[in-house]
Amino acid sequence: MSMLPRRLVGLVALVVAAASLALAAGTTPAIVASSTSSTGFAAVTPSPVSLLASPALLAVGSVLFVGGAAAIADANLSARAAMLAPTLGVVAAGVFGLGFGLDPGSALATATDPAAYELLGTGVGARIAAGAVAGGAVAPVVRASTTEDTVVLLVGAALLLAAVAAGSDAPLALLAGGVAGALAVGALWAVDSAAWRP
């Protein structure tokens, strides 16, 4: 049982989630406007470890955000509310993949061009999103297992399988996201045991 007040645990989880998502904004490969490319866009990878760091940071940020929000509100985290974690992860991966983290000045122009979405969905962005979904889906699967919510358990398992299928060409991104999501759930399990344990 945690000795810390639940709202304090939630506040710390939200701060760590915000830091994780901020770091993900700077490490997620992005599609940015480029005058030298034939498509008008270029893929920018800010770091050689972006395929590992980005899905891990997105998974940790999304899981801790959902768990922290429930703790700070002193609310019971239902399995259905935990489904927000993979949703947040994939939305953040898309937003950062469109350049809102690396090049905010051209991100709006990128976000309004359908060609950018095609490039994002077929390149590194899809792999990052798959890893983020795999990590974020750990939270609803664990909550559904402990609360015996069969529908969410099936949906969470389907999300995990879909992430594995979508990211099959980038197993390290899937592994990084999945392990990071499991570690975030484990941390919440340890410090916010009232909400996570059966």
VEXLUM-548420 format. One record per residue (C-alpha): residue number from 1; residue in three letters; chain; x, y, z. Coordinates in pm, whole numbers, m for minus. Layout:
<kelos>
<kelo k="NUM" r="ALA" c="A" px="X" py="Y" pz="Z"/>
...
</kelos>
This chain:
<kelos>
<kelo k="1" r="MET" c="A" px="0" py="0" pz="0"/>
<kelo k="2" r="SER" c="A" px="132" py="343" pz="m92"/>
<kelo k="3" r="MET" c="A" px="214" py="578" pz="193"/>
<kelo k="4" r="LEU" c="A" px="174" py="889" pz="m26"/>
<kelo k="5" r="PRO" c="A" px="m158" py="1072" pz="m61"/>
<kelo k="6" r="ARG" c="A" px="m329" py="968" pz="m383"/>
<kelo k="7" r="ARG" c="A" px="m361" py="1323" pz="m517"/>
<kelo k="8" r="LEU" c="A" px="14" py="1377" pz="m471"/>
<kelo k="9" r="VAL" c="A" px="81" py="1055" pz="m661"/>
<kelo k="10" r="GLY" c="A" px="m146" py="1183" pz="m937"/>
<kelo k="11" r="LEU" c="A" px="31" py="1517" pz="m952"/>
<kelo k="12" r="VAL" c="A" px="372" py="1351" pz="m978"/>
<kelo k="13" r="ALA" c="A" px="241" py="1114" pz="m1247"/>
<kelo k="14" r="LEU" c="A" px="104" py="1407" pz="m1447"/>
<kelo k="15" r="VAL" c="A" px="434" py="1596" pz="m1421"/>
<kelo k="16" r="VAL" c="A" px="629" py="1290" pz="m1537"/>
<kelo k="17" r="ALA" c="A" px="375" py="1234" pz="m1816"/>
<kelo k="18" r="ALA" c="A" px="412" py="1595" pz="m1933"/>
<kelo k="19" r="ALA" c="A" px="791" py="1567" pz="m1926"/>
<kelo k="20" r="SER" c="A" px="777" py="1240" pz="m2118"/>
<kelo k="21" r="LEU" c="A" px="548" py="1383" pz="m2385"/>
<kelo k="22" r="ALA" c="A" px="765" py="1697" pz="m2411"/>
<kelo k="23" r="LEU" c="A" px="1072" py="1480" pz="m2466"/>
<kelo k="24" r="ALA" c="A" px="878" py="1278" pz="m2724"/>
<kelo k="25" r="ALA" c="A" px="800" py="1601" pz="m2911"/>
<kelo k="26" r="GLY" c="A" px="1172" py="1653" pz="m2965"/>
<kelo k="27" r="THR" c="A" px="1262" py="1293" pz="m3051"/>
<kelo k="28" r="THR" c="A" px="973" py="1183" pz="m3272"/>
<kelo k="29" r="PRO" c="A" px="1062" py="1170" pz="m3642"/>
<kelo k="30" r="ALA" c="A" px="852" py="1422" pz="m3831"/>
<kelo k="31" r="ILE" c="A" px="736" py="1521" pz="m4176"/>
<kelo k="32" r="VAL" c="A" px="838" py="1882" pz="m4243"/>
<kelo k="33" r="ALA" c="A" px="798" py="2111" pz="m4542"/>
<kelo k="34" r="SER" c="A" px="1094" py="2100" pz="m4779"/>
<kelo k="35" r="SER" c="A" px="1148" py="2297" pz="m5098"/>
<kelo k="36" r="THR" c="A" px="1412" py="2051" pz="m5220"/>
<kelo k="37" r="SER" c="A" px="1189" py="1741" pz="m5210"/>
<kelo k="38" r="SER" c="A" px="971" py="1638" pz="m5505"/>
<kelo k="39" r="THR" c="A" px="676" py="1579" pz="m5271"/>
<kelo k="40" r="GLY" c="A" px="729" py="1907" pz="m5087"/>
<kelo k="41" r="PHE" c="A" px="800" py="1723" pz="m4764"/>
<kelo k="42" r="ALA" c="A" px="1099" py="1561" pz="m4603"/>
<kelo k="43" r="ALA" c="A" px="1122" py="1311" pz="m4320"/>
<kelo k="44" r="VAL" c="A" px="1340" py="1437" pz="m4035"/>
<kelo k="45" r="THR" c="A" px="1477" py="1194" pz="m3778"/>
<kelo k="46" r="PRO" c="A" px="1626" py="1398" pz="m3490"/>
<kelo k="47" r="SER" c="A" px="1824" py="1113" pz="m3334"/>
<kelo k="48" r="PRO" c="A" px="1955" py="770" pz="m3429"/>
<kelo k="49" r="VAL" c="A" px="1760" py="625" pz="m3136"/>
<kelo k="50" r="SER" c="A" px="1431" py="795" pz="m3225"/>
<kelo k="51" r="LEU" c="A" px="1270" py="464" pz="m3324"/>
<kelo k="52" r="LEU" c="A" px="1333" py="338" pz="m2970"/>
<kelo k="53" r="ALA" c="A" px="1293" py="655" pz="m2765"/>
<kelo k="54" r="SER" c="A" px="977" py="798" pz="m2924"/>
<kelo k="55" r="PRO" c="A" px="741" py="501" pz="m2877"/>
<kelo k="56" r="ALA" c="A" px="874" py="449" pz="m2524"/>
<kelo k="57" r="LEU" c="A" px="825" py="814" pz="m2427"/>
<kelo k="58" r="LEU" c="A" px="480" py="828" pz="m2586"/>
<kelo k="59" r="ALA" c="A" px="371" py="508" pz="m2410"/>
<kelo k="60" r="VAL" c="A" px="498" py="624" pz="m2070"/>
<kelo k="61" r="GLY" c="A" px="344" py="968" pz="m2115"/>
<kelo k="62" r="SER" c="A" px="4" py="838" pz="m2219"/>
<kelo k="63" r="VAL" c="A" px="m21" py="572" pz="m1946"/>
<kelo k="64" r="LEU" c="A" px="98" py="806" pz="m1671"/>
<kelo k="65" r="PHE" c="A" px="m132" py="1083" pz="m1794"/>
<kelo k="66" r="VAL" c="A" px="m442" py="864" pz="m1772"/>
<kelo k="67" r="GLY" c="A" px="m340" py="709" pz="m1439"/>
<kelo k="68" r="GLY" c="A" px="m231" py="1044" pz="m1296"/>
<kelo k="69" r="ALA" c="A" px="m552" py="1219" pz="m1401"/>
<kelo k="70" r="ALA" c="A" px="m759" py="952" pz="m1225"/>
<kelo k="71" r="ALA" c="A" px="m543" py="975" pz="m913"/>
<kelo k="72" r="ILE" c="A" px="m549" py="1354" pz="m894"/>
<kelo k="73" r="ALA" c="A" px="m929" py="1347" pz="m931"/>
<kelo k="74" r="ASP" c="A" px="m935" py="1073" pz="m665"/>
<kelo k="75" r="ALA" c="A" px="m1152" py="872" pz="m903"/>
<kelo k="76" r="ASN" c="A" px="m1156" py="503" pz="m972"/>
<kelo k="77" r="LEU" c="A" px="m978" py="431" pz="m1301"/>
<kelo k="78" r="SER" c="A" px="m1214" py="209" pz="m1496"/>
<kelo k="79" r="ALA" c="A" px="m1091" py="m17" pz="m1772"/>
<kelo k="80" r="ARG" c="A" px="m1287" py="191" pz="m2021"/>
<kelo k="81" r="ALA" c="A" px="m1121" py="512" pz="m1903"/>
<kelo k="82" r="ALA" c="A" px="m783" py="339" pz="m1937"/>
<kelo k="83" r="MET" c="A" px="m863" py="299" pz="m2309"/>
<kelo k="84" r="LEU" c="A" px="m769" py="667" pz="m2338"/>
<kelo k="85" r="ALA" c="A" px="m400" py="573" pz="m2299"/>
<kelo k="86" r="PRO" c="A" px="m351" py="415" pz="m2645"/>
<kelo k="87" r="THR" c="A" px="m570" py="686" pz="m2796"/>
<kelo k="88" r="LEU" c="A" px="m355" py="959" pz="m2643"/>
<kelo k="89" r="GLY" c="A" px="m40" py="780" pz="m2759"/>
<kelo k="90" r="VAL" c="A" px="m148" py="753" pz="m3122"/>
<kelo k="91" r="VAL" c="A" px="m280" py="1112" pz="m3132"/>
<kelo k="92" r="ALA" c="A" px="47" py="1245" pz="m2987"/>
<kelo k="93" r="ALA" c="A" px="246" py="1034" pz="m3235"/>
<kelo k="94" r="GLY" c="A" px="46" py="1184" pz="m3520"/>
<kelo k="95" r="VAL" c="A" px="73" py="1541" pz="m3396"/>
<kelo k="96" r="PHE" c="A" px="447" py="1515" pz="m3336"/>
<kelo k="97" r="GLY" c="A" px="489" py="1326" pz="m3664"/>
<kelo k="98" r="LEU" c="A" px="338" py="1621" pz="m3849"/>
<kelo k="99" r="GLY" c="A" px="614" py="1842" pz="m3712"/>
<kelo k="100" r="PHE" c="A" px="440" py="2019" pz="m3424"/>
<kelo k="101" r="GLY" c="A" px="731" py="1923" pz="m3199"/>
<kelo k="102" r="LEU" c="A" px="1028" py="1974" pz="m3432"/>
<kelo k="103" r="ASP" c="A" px="913" py="2249" pz="m3669"/>
<kelo k="104" r="PRO" c="A" px="603" py="2425" pz="m3536"/>
<kelo k="105" r="GLY" c="A" px="636" py="2700" pz="m3797"/>
<kelo k="106" r="SER" c="A" px="563" py="2471" pz="m4092"/>
<kelo k="107" r="ALA" c="A" px="349" py="2220" pz="m3901"/>
<kelo k="108" r="LEU" c="A" px="19" py="2386" pz="m3990"/>
<kelo k="109" r="ALA" c="A" px="99" py="2378" pz="m4362"/>
<kelo k="110" r="THR" c="A" px="206" py="2016" pz="m4327"/>
<kelo k="111" r="ALA" c="A" px="m110" py="1923" pz="m4136"/>
<kelo k="112" r="THR" c="A" px="m336" py="2064" pz="m4409"/>
<kelo k="113" r="ASP" c="A" px="m176" py="1870" pz="m4696"/>
<kelo k="114" r="PRO" c="A" px="m309" py="1516" pz="m4761"/>
<kelo k="115" r="ALA" c="A" px="28" py="1410" pz="m4908"/>
<kelo k="116" r="ALA" c="A" px="187" py="1458" pz="m4566"/>
<kelo k="117" r="TYR" c="A" px="m58" py="1212" pz="m4411"/>
<kelo k="118" r="GLU" c="A" px="20" py="956" pz="m4679"/>
<kelo k="119" r="LEU" c="A" px="392" py="995" pz="m4613"/>
<kelo k="120" r="LEU" c="A" px="336" py="982" pz="m4237"/>
<kelo k="121" r="GLY" c="A" px="123" py="667" pz="m4257"/>
<kelo k="122" r="THR" c="A" px="367" py="473" pz="m4472"/>
<kelo k="123" r="GLY" c="A" px="695" py="572" pz="m4311"/>
<kelo k="124" r="VAL" c="A" px="853" py="593" pz="m3971"/>
<kelo k="125" r="GLY" c="A" px="546" py="766" pz="m3828"/>
<kelo k="126" r="ALA" c="A" px="340" py="447" pz="m3857"/>
<kelo k="127" r="ARG" c="A" px="608" py="252" pz="m3670"/>
<kelo k="128" r="ILE" c="A" px="622" py="511" pz="m3391"/>
<kelo k="129" r="ALA" c="A" px="242" py="510" pz="m3363"/>
<kelo k="130" r="ALA" c="A" px="233" py="129" pz="m3351"/>
<kelo k="131" r="GLY" c="A" px="486" py="126" pz="m3066"/>
<kelo k="132" r="ALA" c="A" px="292" py="395" pz="m2879"/>
<kelo k="133" r="VAL" c="A" px="m34" py="202" pz="m2917"/>
<kelo k="134" r="ALA" c="A" px="130" py="m122" pz="m2804"/>
<kelo k="135" r="GLY" c="A" px="260" py="49" pz="m2490"/>
<kelo k="136" r="GLY" c="A" px="m58" py="242" pz="m2421"/>
<kelo k="137" r="ALA" c="A" px="m277" py="m68" pz="m2465"/>
<kelo k="138" r="VAL" c="A" px="m108" py="m233" pz="m2168"/>
<kelo k="139" r="ALA" c="A" px="m306" py="m9" pz="m1929"/>
<kelo k="140" r="PRO" c="A" px="m658" py="m108" pz="m2042"/>
<kelo k="141" r="VAL" c="A" px="m560" py="m474" pz="m2068"/>
<kelo k="142" r="VAL" c="A" px="m431" py="m473" pz="m1710"/>
<kelo k="143" r="ARG" c="A" px="m732" py="m278" pz="m1579"/>
<kelo k="144" r="ALA" c="A" px="m974" py="m501" pz="m1770"/>
<kelo k="145" r="SER" c="A" px="m803" py="m808" pz="m1626"/>
<kelo k="146" r="THR" c="A" px="m829" py="m682" pz="m1269"/>
<kelo k="147" r="THR" c="A" px="m1187" py="m552" pz="m1304"/>
<kelo k="148" r="GLU" c="A" px="m1308" py="m845" pz="m1516"/>
<kelo k="149" r="ASP" c="A" px="m1427" py="m619" pz="m1798"/>
<kelo k="150" r="THR" c="A" px="m1433" py="m867" pz="m2085"/>
<kelo k="151" r="VAL" c="A" px="m1526" py="m616" pz="m2356"/>
<kelo k="152" r="VAL" c="A" px="m1232" py="m386" pz="m2279"/>
<kelo k="153" r="LEU" c="A" px="m1002" py="m686" pz="m2244"/>
<kelo k="154" r="LEU" c="A" px="m1096" py="m801" pz="m2594"/>
<kelo k="155" r="VAL" c="A" px="m1065" py="m451" pz="m2740"/>
<kelo k="156" r="GLY" c="A" px="m729" py="m399" pz="m2568"/>
<kelo k="157" r="ALA" c="A" px="m602" py="m733" pz="m2693"/>
<kelo k="158" r="ALA" c="A" px="m723" py="m646" pz="m3043"/>
<kelo k="159" r="LEU" c="A" px="m535" py="m313" pz="m3020"/>
<kelo k="160" r="LEU" c="A" px="m219" py="m497" pz="m2918"/>
<kelo k="161" r="LEU" c="A" px="m255" py="m738" pz="m3211"/>
<kelo k="162" r="ALA" c="A" px="m327" py="m451" pz="m3452"/>
<kelo k="163" r="ALA" c="A" px="m19" py="m266" pz="m3327"/>
<kelo k="164" r="VAL" c="A" px="195" py="m577" pz="m3377"/>
<kelo k="165" r="ALA" c="A" px="56" py="m622" pz="m3728"/>
<kelo k="166" r="ALA" c="A" px="105" py="m254" pz="m3819"/>
<kelo k="167" r="GLY" c="A" px="455" py="m237" pz="m3674"/>
<kelo k="168" r="SER" c="A" px="579" py="m580" pz="m3777"/>
<kelo k="169" r="ASP" c="A" px="860" py="m424" pz="m3979"/>
<kelo k="170" r="ALA" c="A" px="988" py="m237" pz="m3670"/>
<kelo k="171" r="PRO" c="A" px="996" py="m490" pz="m3385"/>
<kelo k="172" r="LEU" c="A" px="1228" py="m273" pz="m3174"/>
<kelo k="173" r="ALA" c="A" px="977" py="14" pz="m3175"/>
<kelo k="174" r="LEU" c="A" px="704" py="m229" pz="m3065"/>
<kelo k="175" r="LEU" c="A" px="929" py="m372" pz="m2796"/>
<kelo k="176" r="ALA" c="A" px="1033" py="m28" pz="m2669"/>
<kelo k="177" r="GLY" c="A" px="673" py="94" pz="m2653"/>
<kelo k="178" r="GLY" c="A" px="541" py="m225" pz="m2496"/>
<kelo k="179" r="VAL" c="A" px="811" py="m246" pz="m2229"/>
<kelo k="180" r="ALA" c="A" px="777" py="124" pz="m2146"/>
<kelo k="181" r="GLY" c="A" px="399" py="92" pz="m2116"/>
<kelo k="182" r="ALA" c="A" px="436" py="m212" pz="m1891"/>
<kelo k="183" r="LEU" c="A" px="689" py="m29" pz="m1673"/>
<kelo k="184" r="ALA" c="A" px="455" py="271" pz="m1643"/>
<kelo k="185" r="VAL" c="A" px="167" py="44" pz="m1541"/>
<kelo k="186" r="GLY" c="A" px="400" py="m130" pz="m1295"/>
<kelo k="187" r="ALA" c="A" px="496" py="203" pz="m1141"/>
<kelo k="188" r="LEU" c="A" px="131" py="303" pz="m1106"/>
<kelo k="189" r="TRP" c="A" px="54" py="m42" pz="m965"/>
<kelo k="190" r="ALA" c="A" px="317" py="16" pz="m696"/>
<kelo k="191" r="VAL" c="A" px="234" py="375" pz="m598"/>
<kelo k="192" r="ASP" c="A" px="m142" py="387" pz="m664"/>
<kelo k="193" r="SER" c="A" px="m229" py="37" pz="m557"/>
<kelo k="194" r="ALA" c="A" px="m588" py="122" pz="m460"/>
<kelo k="195" r="ALA" c="A" px="m673" py="195" pz="m822"/>
<kelo k="196" r="TRP" c="A" px="m470" py="m75" pz="m996"/>
<kelo k="197" r="ARG" c="A" px="m475" py="m385" pz="m780"/>
<kelo k="198" r="PRO" c="A" px="m783" py="m609" pz="m768"/>
</kelos>
